[in-house]
């Protein structure tokens, strides 16, 4: 697995447990190591992959991040299992 460093561009991909083609909403929620929470607007790739290409400022602090995908399709809300991402600091 490649190391993830703060202040770099990465692609985050989460896997859903459902066939979610053509959702009305696709987001990745995050919790930073500092406890700050937020969300990114993501895209659905194929039937079950939620993906987001980060900007340099998105992954801004080192530590353990918690990520969870949320998809809305036909009025139903689907969540992925939470995932952790370890971000390392530059020297």
C-alpha atoms as one frame of an Amber mdcrd trajectory, in Angstrom:
protein
   0.000   0.000   0.000   1.279   3.457  -0.884   1.811   5.992   1.870  -0.607
   8.920   1.961   0.855  12.300   2.866  -0.993  15.427   3.886  -1.199  18.113
   1.246  -1.178  15.749  -1.734  -3.770  14.703  -4.303  -5.163  11.189  -3.916
  -8.143   9.243  -5.201 -10.440   7.863  -2.509 -12.573   4.885  -3.505 -15.155
   3.260  -1.234 -17.201   0.177  -2.077 -20.953   0.068  -1.589 -22.835  -3.141
  -0.850 -25.591  -2.375  -3.355 -26.060  -1.792  -7.068 -26.289   1.997  -7.081
 -26.174   3.057 -10.721 -27.413   6.615 -11.420 -27.779   7.941  -7.862 -29.210
  11.394  -7.199 -26.567  12.113  -4.519 -23.117  10.629  -3.988 -20.911  11.882
  -1.129 -17.987  10.854   1.035 -18.209  11.979   4.637 -15.008  12.366   6.615
 -13.842  12.862  10.177 -10.366  14.348  10.545  -8.009  13.320  13.360  -8.871
  16.666  14.991 -12.560  15.669  15.150 -13.663  18.111  12.442 -16.225  16.558
  10.094 -17.306  17.360   6.559 -18.167  15.844   3.199 -17.008  15.827  -0.395
 -19.235  15.469  -3.450 -18.196  12.175  -5.053 -18.984  10.189  -8.190 -20.334
   6.704  -8.707 -18.047   4.503 -10.788 -19.667   1.329 -12.095 -22.327  -0.225
  -9.887 -20.746  -0.029  -6.458 -17.710   2.268  -6.243 -17.854   5.769  -4.799
 -14.821   7.845  -5.732 -13.423  11.298  -5.059 -10.206  12.914  -6.299  -8.919
  15.125  -3.501  -7.502  18.607  -3.914  -4.230  19.555  -2.168  -6.063  21.324
   0.686  -8.577  18.493   1.315  -6.289  16.098   3.191  -4.565  18.719   5.281
  -3.545  17.082   8.568  -1.775  13.824   9.458  -3.379  11.105  11.548  -6.246
   8.650  11.232  -9.169   9.824   9.119 -12.547   8.032   9.096 -14.413   7.938
   5.775 -17.932   6.786   4.906 -19.810   6.954   1.616 -23.439   8.054   1.359
 -25.553   7.480  -1.735 -29.146   8.520  -2.346 -31.041   6.669  -5.056 -34.809
   6.709  -5.627 -35.310   8.321  -2.218 -33.445   5.560  -0.354 -30.207   6.318
   1.508 -27.310   3.845   1.445 -24.126   4.070   3.540 -20.859   2.257   2.996
 -19.028   0.662   5.890 -16.708   3.158   7.610 -13.096   3.025   6.441  -9.916
   4.423   7.949  -7.186   6.290   6.115  -3.823   6.911   7.746  -2.225  10.158
   6.622   1.484  10.756   7.253   3.167  14.131   7.749   5.907  15.457   5.513
   9.313  15.941   7.092
